[in-house]
Amino acid sequence: MTPDVVKVQALPETKLRVEFADGSIRLFDVKPLLQFPAFTELSDAGLFMKAKVLNGTVAWNDEIDISPDTLYLRGDVMHVNQAPEAITAS
């Protein structure tokens, strides 16, 4: 199961810095999505920069959001939260 989005930062050039509940951080470029009618409004930089976390995903208003699955699976990894190594008894 994909972890929820816990923090988002809209960056210039239609990029999002997205932090997930598992501690990972991914960079997602929204530009390829702008060709689809559901996302064309995000071409407006004023609206794009208003990205927020809503119910575990990234949203701009009641009509425009991107699923955490898309952000997690297609985003470029910036940071991976690595679990501590297993401790073995000697």
N, C-alpha and C positions, 0 to 999 in steps of 0.2 A: 504494500500500500504506500502510495506517495505521501510524504509528510506535508503538513499544512504550511502555508506561507505565514511567517510571523513578522516580517518587516520587508518593506520595499522602498527603494529610492529610485525615482525617475532621473535619468541622466540625459545629457544632450545626445542628439542623433538617434532618437527613439530607442534607447537602451534602458533596461531595468536591471538594477542590482537587487537580487531577491534572496532573502535569508529564510531558511526552512527550519521547522521544529527539530530536525535532527542535527542542526548546527551547520549544515552545509550552506554555501553561498554560491549562487550561480548568476551569470550575466546573460540576459536574454535580449535579443534584438527583435523589436516589434515590427521593424520596417517591412519584412516579407508579408506580414499580415495586413498591411494597409491597403493592399489590392482587393481585399474582400469587403463587401458592403458593410458587414457588421463592425469593421474596424476603421473605416475611412475617416471618421470624425477624429481619430487620434493623430491625424496629420496636423491638426491644430496644436501647436506646441503648448499653448496655454492650458488646454485640456489634458494633453499628455502628461504634463508635469504634475497633475493633480492625482496621480496614481496613489491608491491607498489599499490597505489590507482590509478585506471584508469577508468574514466567514471562512478564513483559511485560504483565500485566493486573492489575486490582484484585481481590483475593480476601479472604474472611473466614475460610473454612475449606475443607475438601475438597469441599463441596457448593455453596457460594455464591461466585460470581464474576460480574464484568461485563466483557464483551469490550472490548478497546481501541477497536474500531470504534464501538461504541455511545458510549463515553465521548468519543471524539474528534469524531464527527459530530454528536452531540446536546448536547455540552457548550457552555456559553457561553464565548466566547473572553475570557480575561483578559490574555493576552500572546501575541504572535506573534513568533517569531524571524525577523527579516527578514535575508535574505542581503545581503551587501554589494553595492552597485551595481557593475555591470560596468565595468571600467576600459578605456577605449578609447585607442588610440595616436593622438597628434596629428601 
